[in-house]
Amino acid sequence: MTIMANDLKTRGVTLLDEALQQDDEAIISVRGKSKYVVMDLAHYNYLRECELEAALIETHKEIQEGRAKILTADEHIKALHDDL
C-alpha cells in the first residue's frame, strides 16, 4: 500500500495502522515518489533476524572455503594496527 505524505499529515498513525492491517509494509510517497517504508516492529525484527541468519550462513561458507582467519583478540588488534 502506498500512502501519500499529505494523507499521513492529516490522518497520522491511524492511517498507518489501517495500512499495516492490509499488508506487512506501507510505502510513503513524497511528491509522487516512493521514499519511506513503514512496518510494525514485529515484522522489522523478523527481517533483522533474516539478515543476521544470512550473515551467519555466509560466515560459515567463508570458513568452509578457507577464506577466514582464526585469531586471538590480541592478534586481531595487531593485524588492524599493521594494516594502518
Buried (B, 14 or more C-beta within 10 A) or exposed (E): BEBBEEBBEEEEEEBBEEBBEEEEBBBBBEEEEEEEEBBBEEBBEEEEEEEEEEEEEEEEEEEEEEEEEEEEEEEEEEEEEEEE
